Amino acid sequence: GSLWEHLAEIDLTCNNRLDVLISGMQENQGITEALKSRDPMAWVRAMNNIRNCAEEIILRELVYGEDGA
């Protein structure tokens, strides 16, 4: 019974961390709504790259438990 609770907690933590990482990376790289309206394909490429990087960080930190060292 506690496995599902644990998995739900990990899922929530991962999703919250993903949102924070994406927002931070998007801000740091200057990926804005202006870019989205000016060059939609560049915006999609940048956002896909950001999401992939953020997912890798989450897998390393929260799922596999690596410290990045």
C-alpha positions, 0 to 999 in steps of 0.5 A: 500500500505504501509503494503507490504513495511513495511513487505518487510523491516522487511523481509530484516532486519530479513534476514540480522540479521540472516546472522550476527547471524549465522556467529557469532555463527558459528565462536564462536563455531568453526564450520568450513569447516574442520569440514564439510569435516571431520564429515558432520553429526556433521556439519549439527547438529551444523548448524541446532542448530545455525540456530534454535537459531538464528531464535528464537533470531530474533523472540524475538527481531524483530517480537515479540518485546521482549527485552530479560529481 
